[in-house]
Amino acid sequence: MRREHENPPSPQLAEALRAGLPGLAKEIYAEIDASVPDYAIADPSPPAIAVVVNEALAVFVARVADPAVPLDRLTELLRALGRKESDGGRSLDSLHTAFRVAFRTSWHRIAEVCTRHRYSGDVLAELAEHHMAYMDELIGPVVQGYLEADPKPQEERAQLRRRLLHRLAEGGGRSGGVAELADRAGWPLPAAATPVAVPPGAVWPRAAVTADVLLDLDGSDPCLLFPGPFDGDRRTTLESALPGIPLSVGLTVPLEQIPDSLRWARRVSALAENGVIGGAPVLLSEDHLLDLWLTADPALLDEIVARSLGGLMNLPAAKGAALTETLRVWLESWSTAADVGRRLHLHPQTVRYRLHQIRERIGDQMDDPEARFRLEAALRALRLRDRGRAASGPGGRLVS
């Protein structure tokens, strides 16, 4: 068995990569062709993006051997590519997508080469960092060239896009003026879009700009709007642009439903801020639809809890908690005392005794399907309320 290379000299690694990359450029073209309609390569002569791909691969390998290799020529090619694509009417988002495809495809080949040559995981991890940083370095000149070529002043376009975003966020998705405004802003109207609620004070870096994202981070209710669904690439863009900032992604909906989706996203943000729900900095509304429903009207919820579980709410805290937890597990499992006991680590006889006490206090609700549904909803809502109170103190209340 060959020994793994733990810390190979950079020139040795560069040579291994150079020898393993023939044909990669064509593979990248094919992937771009399949993934990005704007870049379907029908012309046998290399398109502008193909020339850039060739140069970018060569410079990356050269930089593995010598990090001081300059980017001057490649930078000019990238700026020229941005200008050319802008003049040709292609969107900056198509360029971003093409670069993501190139990044993914090239990394697969690089990882294969390193594995074949038995380089260690540490070397592969370091190379992955260099590769990601390199791709980030390449995007800036493309965006710069694209914006330089745009005949419409950048600020004017930004203002038009903010107006368009506000119109859509206020429910103007069906109005005739939206199509005209979108055309003036250079934003093709999609069939559906995904809003993102952003906390005040967030700054969207220029290098992260994509042509198809509408944004207003300066207003009292900052938000973004992505056309189409919020996929993995969108999430990567968002997390890279606003690292560590709590964000709530709405549902992907038709344009006329953007206000509802944005409202739900903002309520998810409020629930997270109040400790009712937790999760990563990027929260998806689709993961919290039941939470949104259960917390939509706190006063009504309190009334439902009082009417459904009132007989358990006036017990001493410890006993009330034990009975409500037993009821919750019984409702969720709809099972025997023995099974409920296993879930709660209790003797079945203890469970039977608790269920008897519960039945005495809430009557025949346990036998009525509609009442059981109401009980389970009330118990789920109580858990959400308890989380909020634990985070904000005894006076805490579910946001509405």
N, C-alpha and C positions, 0 to 999 in steps of 0.2 A: 504493500500500500504506500502511495506517495505521501510524503509529509506535507501538511498544510503550510502555506506561506503565512507567517504571522505578521511580519512587517516588511513587505517587499519594497525595494527601492521604487520610487515613482517612475523612473524611466522603464523599469522592467514591467510594471503594471501597464504603462502607456503602450508598450510594444505588444503586450498580450491583447489589449483592447483593439489596437490598430489592426492586428492580424485577424481579429474576430468580427470586425465590423463590415467587411465587404457585403454588399447587397442590402445593408440596413437602410440606406437612403431610399432605395426603391420600395422596400417594405413600408417605410413611413409614408411615401407618396400614396401607396395603395390603401393604407389605413385612412389617410386624410380623404382620399377619393371616396371611400365607402362611408365615412362618418360626417363629412362636411360638404353638402351639396354645392356650396359656392366654389369649392375647389375641385370639382370633378375634372380630372386630368385627361382630356380627350386629345389635346395637341401633343404630337410626339416630341416637340421641342420642350425643354425643361421650363416650367412656369417659374415666376419670380420666387415663389415660396420654396420650390425645389432647390434653387441656387442657394438660398439661405440655409436650408437644411444641410446641404453638403458642407458649406463653410462652417456651420455651427458644430457639426460632428467633428470636423478636422480640428477646430480650435479647442473643443473640449478635451480631446485626446492629447493635444499638444500641452494643454494646461495641467494635465495629470502629471506629465513629466516636468514641466516648468510653469509654476503658477504665475510667473511674471509675463507670460506670453500676452501681448497687447490685444485689445478687442477693437482697435480702430477701424480696420476694414470691415469687420463683421457689423460694428455699430452703424456704419454708413449704409451697409446693405439692408439692415433692419429698418432704418429710417426711410430708406428709399422704398422698401416693401410697404411700410405704413402709408406713405404718400400715394403709391401706386394703387393700393387697395381702396383708399378713400376716393381717388379719382375714378376708379372703376365701379363705384357704387356698392362695394361689398361692405358688410357691417364689421365693426371692430370686434363684435362678439364672435363672428366666424373666424377671425384671426386668432382670438384667444382659444377657441375650440381646436383649431388646427395645431396650435402650440401644445395644448394639453394632450392631443393625440400623439404628437411627435415625442413629447416627454414620456408618456406611458410606453410607447413602442420601443423607444431607444433604451429605456431603463430595463425592460425585459431582456433585451439582447445583452446589455452590459452585465446584468446579473448572471445570465447564462455563461458568459465568458469567464467571469470570476469564479463561478462554481466549477467549471470545467478545469480551470487552472489551480483549483484547490486553495483559493485565497480564503482567509478566515472571515468569520462573521463580523469582526471588528473592522476589517478592511472594507467589507461590503457596506457596513453602516456608514463609515466615513465617506465612502464614495457616493453613497446615496445623498448625504448632506451636500456634498459638492455639486452633485447633479441638480438637486432642487434649487440651490442658490444660483447656479448657472442659468437655469431656465428663468428664474425671477429676474436675473440681470438682463436677459434678452428681451423681456416684455416691454421694459421702459422705453427703449428707442423706437419700437414699433408704434406704441401709443403716441409718442412725441411726433413721429412722422405723420401719422394719421391725422392728428389734430392740426399740424402745420398746414396740411393740404386742404383742410376743410375751409371752404370760402366763407362760411357763416361764422362770425365771431363766436368764440367759445362761450363767453358769458351770455350772449343773446340766446344761444341754443340751450344753455343751462336754465335760463329763466323760462323759456318755453316748456322745457321738460318739467320744471317744478309746477308750472301752471297746469300741465297735463296731469301730473300726479295728484294735485289737489282736486282737480275735476273728477278724476276717477275715484279718489278716496271719499268724495262727497256724494257719490252715486250718479255721476254723469256718464256712465258707461254706455247708455242707450242714446244719448243726445247726439244730434247731427253735428254739432260743433266739435265734438271730440275727434272725429275722423280728420277734420281740417286741421285742428290743432296738432294732432299726432303727425300729420304729414309735414307741417311746418317745423316741428321739433325733430324730424328725422327718426321717428320711432314707429315702426310698423305695428299696427294694432293686432295683438294676438287674440285668439279665441278665448283664452283663459290666462290668468296671471296669479302670482303668489305674493301677497304683501308680507313685509317683515317689520315688526315694531322694534324700534331702537330707543334706548334711553337717551335723554338730553345730554349734550356735551360730547357725543361720539364724533370722531373725525374720520372721514373716508379718504384714505391716501390717494393721491393722484395716480400713483403707479397701479392701483387696483381698479381704476376706472374701466368699465366695460360698456360698450356702446348701447347695450340693451337694458341697462338697469336705470330705472327712474329713482331719484333720491332727493330727499330734502332733510338734511340733518340740522338745519339752522332754526327751524320753526319750533313751536311749543310742543308739537307732537311729532317728533322725527320718525321717518319711516322710509322704507325702500319698496320697490315693486319690481319683481322679476317676471318677465313674460314666461308663460308656460309653467311646468311643474318645477318644484324645488328638488333637484336631483343631487347626486353625490358631488358633481363638479361645482354646482352652485354652493353647496355647503362648504367645500374647500375654499372657494373664493371668499365667502363671507367670513369664515374663521380666520383666514389669512389677513383680510383687510381690517377686521375689528377683533383682534385676539383678546380673549378674556372678558369681553364685554357681553353682558346678558342680553340675548336677543330672542325674540319670539316669532316664529314663522307661522303665518296663517295658513289656511287651506287654499289649495289651488281651485279657483272658482271662475266662472264667467265674469266679464268685466263689470256687469251691472251689480254683481254681488260683492265687489271689492270692499265696500263699507262694512258689511257684516264680517267678512273674513278678518279685516284689520281690527275691528272691535273685539273679536274673539282673541286675536293675538295679543292685544293690549291687556285683556283680562287675564290671559295666561301669565303675562309679565307681572301683573299685580298680585296674582296668587303666589307666584314664586317669590316676589319681594316680601310678602307677608308670611312666608314660611309654610304656606298651605301645601304647596307642591315643591319638589326638588328636582334636580337633574343637572345636565350639562349646561354650559353657557348658552348653547343654542337649543331652545325648547321648541318642539313641534306641536302645534295646536291639535293635530290629529291624534296625538298621544294623550290628550287631556279633555276630550269631548265630554266624557261623563262628568269630570270634575267641573267643567264649565256649566253644565246643566244643573248639577246639584247645588252649585253656589250662586246661581243666577239671581235668586231672590232670598236673601238671608232671613228676612222677617217671615216669609211664607214657609221657609224651611223650619224655622223655630216652631211654627204652628203645627207643621206635620209631625215633627219630633214629639211635641207635647201631646198631640192627639194619639199618636201611634205607640209611643214609648213612655208616656207619662207615668205609668205604674212602676217603671223602673228608675225614673229620674229622681224620685224623692227618697230613694234609699241612701244609706251611708255610702260614701264614695267607693270604698273598697268592694262592698257587696254589689253595688250597682254596676261597677266595672266588670266584676266576675260574671254577672248574669248577662250583661249585654254582649260580652265576648263569647259566651256560650251560645247565645241566640244567634250571633253573627255566623259562627262556624256551622251551626245546625242549618241555618238558612242556605249558606253557600254550598254545603255538602248534601243537604237533604238526605241524611243518612241515619244510621242507628246510633244509639248511645255509645256502643262500643267503638264505632269509628270516630265519633266526635271526641271520645275520651282519648283515643290514640293521637288525634291532632292536637289536643290540648294537654296531653300528658296527665290525664286524670283517670281515676277509676270509673268504669261505666256507671256504677251506682251513684257516684257523685254527680255525674252528668244527668242521670235520671232525676235526681233530687232537684238539681238546678232547673231542669226543664219543667218540672212540676211547679216550682216557685214562679217561673216565668209565666206559665199558663194561668196561674192564679191571678197574676197582676195585669196581663194584657188580654185576658179573655180568649175568645175563639178566633182571634186574628191568625193564629198559627195554622188554622184549618182552612182558611179562605185564600185562594191563589192571589186575588187582587190585594188583599191585606198583606200577604207575605211579601209581595213585590214592594209595597209601601214601606214595610218594616225594613227590608234590606236596603232600600234607597235611603231611609232615615239613618240607618246605622253607618252606611258609607259616608253620608254627609257629616255625621258626628265625628268620624275619624278625621275628616278634613278640618273640621272646626277645631278639634283638639290640637292638631298640628299648628294651626294658626295661633291658638292661644298659647301653646308652648313657646312659640317664637316671639310673640309680642306681649305676653303677660296675660293674666286672668281676664282682663277687659277686652282682649282681642276679639275680633268679629270677622266673619267671612266678608270679603269684598263683594260689592254688587256691581 
